[in-house]
Amino acid sequence: MKKIGLMTFHTAFNCGAMLQAIATQLALNKIGFDCTIIDYYPNSVEEENRQYSFNVCNFRFFIKGLLMPFFPHTKRRTARFEKFRNKMNLTKRYKDINELMEDLPLFDIYMVGSDQVWNTQAALSSVYFLDFVPDEKRKITYASSFGTSTIDKKYNNEVRRLLNRFDQIAVRESFGQKIIVDLLGKKVPVVLDPTFLLSKNEWEKFEKKEFDYEREFPNGYLFYYGSLEIEGTEQLLNKLATIYKVPIVLSYSGMYSKIKVDKKVYDVGPQEFLSLIKNATLVFSNSFHATAFSIIYQKEFYVIPHPTRNSRMESLLDILGLSARFVTNETVEERISAIDYVPVNARLQSEINKSYKYLQMVML
């Protein structure tokens, strides 16, 4: 059995990041490989996980932000993410690239992906291009994402060098495919986010109820997950709740929000996230993984476009014939419709088959 060392985002307190990480590991195990996640966990990320993001809009918000670490739900949320991370098969912890180079964990194949491991908007991290792995070792990528449709030209030469070290490359979005065509002059496959490689039944084993849904909302609820900073979000949220005649449940990872909804849940971890989507009547989001799991659970959903970061969502919805699920305040009423999952599932299964075929091919 070949041993695979996986580099991915598995430490951030973000539901999508942790779920895609464990999905990649389990999908590889399912087809006969022994996958271990390389526990690259810099001190800076650990420190970020101790913080709780908040908006410093005024003094009242600022005070709430200072007090946030002492709120019970903050500790609960932290515990939930740490508990979920313990479900992963990990190497020992590495805090920087020097530790990785000095004590390289030994595997037959090194793999990076999925998620925005190649996002250069803040900085270029060569770790997620497997720069610590010697040239002679086999290196592949699965569903790696740049997180954007273009990269800054100042990174072109370095990214080209790093990409040329891989034996096989597969990306998550057509925009990433185009970036690589521009840099390397070759077309690489687009594969599914790994969360789709596990079935609904497999994900249900991870679910954990956040509250008594049937007692609190016997007629269902609209679940909102994502940023509240996009202009028009609150208005659109209320429009959808009115059209579908359901209350609003908001998952909010910030410190404080003035938005009026029927219920706010502050301490959602990956397992609660799954359960909240599974039990919702309708999901509304600008989050890629909230959308992905809405599709996995066959839910009605709508997406509010982000002003600049839509590449991965556009690619996914286009592949599945669901581009009309993007709505704005101007288009929402004309786009209200039930999803026919029969053709969606046919397209999705075809993409799942292609993605597994790629994984089996590159491991040879």
C-alpha positions in Angstrom: 0.0 0.0 0.0 1.5 3.3 -1.1 1.9 6.0 1.6 0.7 9.5 0.7 1.8 12.6 2.6 -0.8 15.3 2.2 -0.1 19.1 2.6 -3.4 21.0 3.0 -5.2 23.6 5.1 -6.2 21.5 8.1 -5.5 23.8 11.0 -7.5 26.9 10.3 -10.6 27.2 12.4 -12.7 27.2 9.2 -15.3 24.6 8.6 -14.6 24.2 4.9 -10.9 23.9 5.4 -11.1 21.1 7.9 -13.8 19.2 6.0 -11.9 19.3 2.7 -8.8 18.1 4.5 -10.5 15.0 6.1 -12.3 14.4 2.8 -9.1 14.1 0.8 -7.6 11.8 3.4 -10.7 9.5 3.5 -11.1 9.5 -0.3 -7.5 8.3 -0.7 -7.9 5.7 2.0 -11.1 4.5 0.3 -9.3 3.7 -3.0 -6.5 1.8 -1.3 -3.8 4.3 -0.2 -2.5 5.1 3.2 -2.9 8.9 3.5 -1.4 11.0 6.4 -1.7 14.7 6.6 1.6 16.5 7.2 0.9 18.6 10.3 2.3 21.9 9.2 1.0 24.2 11.9 3.0 27.5 12.2 2.9 29.4 15.4 1.3 32.3 13.5 -1.7 30.1 12.6 -2.0 28.8 16.1 -2.1 32.4 17.4 -4.7 33.4 14.8 -6.9 30.5 16.1 -6.7 31.9 19.6 -8.1 35.2 18.4 -11.7 35.8 17.5 -12.3 38.1 14.6 -14.4 41.2 15.1 -15.3 44.5 13.5 -14.0 47.6 15.3 -16.9 49.7 14.2 -17.3 51.7 17.4 -16.2 51.6 21.0 -19.0 49.2 22.0 -17.9 46.7 19.3 -14.3 47.2 20.5 -15.1 46.3 24.1 -17.1 43.3 23.0 -14.1 42.2 20.9 -11.8 42.4 24.0 -14.2 40.4 26.0 -14.8 37.8 23.3 -12.1 35.3 24.5 -13.9 35.0 27.8 -17.3 34.2 26.2 -18.3 30.6 26.7 -19.2 30.0 23.1 -15.7 31.0 22.0 -14.1 28.2 24.1 -16.8 25.8 22.8 -16.0 26.7 19.2 -12.3 26.3 19.7 -12.9 22.9 21.4 -15.1 21.7 18.5 -12.4 22.5 15.9 -9.7 20.9 17.9 -11.8 17.8 18.5 -12.5 17.5 14.8 -8.8 17.9 13.9 -8.1 14.9 16.2 -10.1 12.8 13.8 -7.4 13.2 11.2 -4.3 11.0 10.8 -1.4 13.4 11.3 2.4 13.4 11.3 4.2 15.1 14.2 3.8 18.9 14.1 6.1 21.1 12.0 6.2 24.8 12.7 8.1 26.0 9.6 9.7 25.0 6.4 13.1 24.5 8.0 11.7 21.8 10.3 10.2 20.1 7.3 13.5 20.1 5.4 15.6 19.0 8.4 13.3 16.1 9.3 11.3 15.3 6.2 8.4 12.9 6.9 8.9 9.9 4.5 6.2 9.0 2.0 6.0 7.3 -1.4 4.1 10.3 -2.8 3.7 13.9 -1.7 0.5 15.6 -2.5 -0.9 19.1 -2.0 -4.5 20.2 -2.2 -7.3 21.1 -2.1 -8.5 24.6 -1.0 -6.7 27.9 -1.7 -3.3 26.5 -1.1 -1.8 28.6 -3.9 -3.5 31.9 -3.0 -0.9 34.6 -3.5 -3.1 37.6 -2.5 -1.3 38.0 0.9 2.0 36.4 0.0 3.5 33.4 -1.8 4.0 30.4 0.4 6.4 27.9 -1.2 5.5 25.3 1.5 2.2 24.6 -0.3 4.1 24.1 -3.5 6.0 21.3 -1.7 9.3 23.2 -2.0 10.7 21.3 0.9 10.4 17.9 -0.9 13.5 16.8 -2.9 13.4 16.8 -6.7 13.5 13.0 -6.9 10.4 12.4 -4.9 7.0 12.1 -6.7 4.9 15.3 -6.2 1.3 15.7 -7.3 -1.6 18.1 -6.7 -5.3 17.6 -6.3 -7.9 20.3 -6.7 -5.4 23.0 -5.7 -6.7 26.5 -6.0 -5.3 30.0 -6.5 -8.4 31.4 -5.0 -8.7 34.0 -7.7 -8.8 34.3 -11.5 -5.4 36.0 -11.8 -2.1 36.2 -9.9 0.1 39.2 -9.5 2.7 39.2 -12.3 5.5 39.7 -9.8 5.0 36.0 -8.7 5.0 34.5 -12.2 8.6 33.4 -12.4 8.6 31.8 -8.9 5.2 30.1 -9.3 6.4 28.8 -12.7 9.5 27.3 -11.1 7.5 25.7 -8.3 4.8 24.3 -10.6 7.4 22.8 -12.9 8.6 20.6 -10.0 5.3 18.7 -9.9 4.9 15.3 -11.7 1.1 15.8 -12.0 -1.2 18.8 -11.5 -5.0 19.1 -11.2 -6.8 22.2 -10.1 -10.2 22.9 -8.7 -11.3 25.7 -11.0 -11.2 26.5 -14.7 -9.6 29.9 -13.7 -6.7 28.0 -12.2 -6.4 25.9 -15.3 -6.0 29.1 -17.3 -3.4 30.4 -15.0 -1.3 27.3 -15.5 -1.8 27.4 -19.3 -0.5 30.9 -19.2 2.5 30.0 -17.0 3.4 26.5 -18.3 1.8 26.3 -21.7 0.0 23.1 -20.8 -3.6 22.3 -20.0 -4.2 20.4 -16.7 -7.4 18.7 -15.5 -10.0 20.4 -13.4 -11.3 18.1 -10.6 -13.9 18.3 -7.9 -13.4 19.7 -4.5 -12.7 16.6 -2.3 -15.8 17.1 -0.2 -17.7 15.7 -3.2 -15.7 12.5 -3.1 -17.6 11.3 0.0 -21.3 10.5 -0.2 -24.1 12.1 1.7 -24.3 8.9 3.8 -20.6 9.1 4.6 -20.9 12.8 5.7 -23.9 12.0 7.9 -21.7 10.0 10.2 -19.9 13.3 11.1 -23.0 15.4 11.9 -23.7 16.8 15.3 -26.9 18.7 16.1 -26.4 22.4 17.1 -29.9 22.7 18.6 -33.3 21.0 18.6 -34.3 22.0 15.1 -37.8 20.4 15.2 -38.8 22.0 18.5 -37.5 25.5 17.7 -38.3 25.6 14.0 -40.9 22.9 13.2 -41.6 24.4 9.8 -38.0 24.6 8.8 -35.5 27.5 8.6 -33.2 29.4 6.2 -29.6 28.8 7.1 -27.1 31.7 6.3 -23.4 31.0 6.4 -20.8 33.5 5.2 -19.6 37.1 5.2 -22.0 39.8 6.1 -19.8 42.5 4.5 -21.2 42.1 1.0 -23.5 45.0 0.1 -27.1 43.9 0.0 -26.7 40.7 2.0 -29.1 41.5 4.8 -31.8 42.8 2.4 -31.5 39.7 0.2 -31.5 37.4 3.3 -34.8 38.9 4.4 -36.3 38.7 0.9 -35.6 35.0 0.7 -37.0 34.4 4.2 -40.2 36.2 3.2 -40.5 34.3 -0.1 -40.0 30.9 1.5 -41.9 31.9 4.7 -39.2 30.5 7.0 -37.2 32.0 10.0 -33.5 32.8 9.6 -30.7 31.0 11.4 -27.4 32.8 11.1 -24.0 31.2 11.7 -21.7 34.1 12.7 -18.0 33.7 13.4 -17.4 37.3 14.2 -17.8 39.0 17.5 -20.9 41.1 17.1 -23.5 41.8 14.5 -26.5 44.2 14.4 -28.3 42.1 11.9 -31.8 40.9 13.1 -32.5 37.2 12.6 -34.4 34.6 14.5 -31.4 32.7 15.8 -27.7 33.3 15.8 -25.2 30.5 16.4 -21.7 31.6 17.3 -19.9 28.4 18.1 -20.4 26.2 15.0 -17.7 23.7 14.3 -17.4 21.4 11.3 -19.8 18.8 12.6 -22.5 21.3 13.5 -22.0 23.0 10.2 -22.9 19.8 8.4 -26.0 19.3 10.6 -27.2 22.9 10.1 -27.1 22.5 6.3 -28.6 19.0 6.3 -31.6 20.2 8.4 -32.2 23.5 6.6 -35.2 24.2 4.3 -33.0 26.6 2.4 -29.3 27.6 2.4 -28.1 31.1 1.5 -24.4 31.8 1.4 -21.3 33.2 -0.3 -19.2 30.4 1.1 -17.9 27.8 -1.4 -18.2 24.9 1.1 -21.6 25.9 2.3 -22.7 25.7 -1.4 -20.9 22.4 -1.9 -22.6 20.8 1.0 -25.9 22.2 0.0 -25.4 20.2 -3.2 -24.2 17.1 -1.4 -27.3 17.2 0.8 -29.6 18.1 -2.1 -30.8 21.3 -0.6 -32.5 24.3 -2.1 -29.8 27.1 -2.1 -28.9 30.5 -3.4 -25.5 32.3 -3.6 -24.8 36.0 -3.3 -21.9 36.9 -5.5 -18.7 38.2 -3.9 -17.5 41.5 -5.5 -14.1 40.0 -6.4 -13.8 36.3 -5.3 -16.3 34.2 -7.3 -13.9 32.1 -9.5 -14.3 28.8 -7.6 -18.1 29.2 -7.1 -18.6 30.1 -10.7 -16.6 27.1 -11.9 -18.5 24.7 -9.7 -22.0 26.0 -10.5 -21.2 26.1 -14.2 -20.1 22.5 -14.3 -23.3 21.4 -12.5 -25.6 23.6 -14.5 -26.5 25.7 -11.5 -25.3 29.1 -12.5 -28.8 30.6 -12.0 -28.4 30.0 -8.2 -26.4 33.3 -8.1 -28.9 36.0 -7.0 -28.9 39.7 -6.3 -31.6 41.9 -4.9 -32.5 42.8 -8.5 -32.7 39.2 -9.8 -33.8 37.1 -6.8 -37.5 37.1 -7.5 -37.2 36.0 -11.1 -34.7 33.2 -10.2 -36.8 31.6 -7.4 -37.2 27.9 -8.5 -36.8 24.4 -7.1 -33.6 22.6 -8.1 -34.1 19.5 -10.3 -31.3 17.4 -8.8 -31.7 14.6 -11.4 -29.6 16.3 -14.1 -27.4 17.8 -11.4 -26.6 14.4 -9.9 -25.8 13.0 -13.3 -23.3 15.7 -14.0 -21.9 15.5 -10.5 -21.4 11.7 -10.7 -19.6 12.1 -14.0 -17.2 14.6 -12.3 -16.8 12.4 -9.3 -15.8 9.5 -11.6 -13.3 11.7 -13.4 -11.8 12.9 -10.1 -11.3 9.4 -8.7 -9.9 8.3 -12.1 -7.3 11.1 -11.8 -6.3 10.1 -8.3 -5.9 6.4 -9.2 -3.9 7.4 -12.4 -1.4 9.7 -10.7 -0.6 7.3 -7.9 0.8 4.7 -10.3 
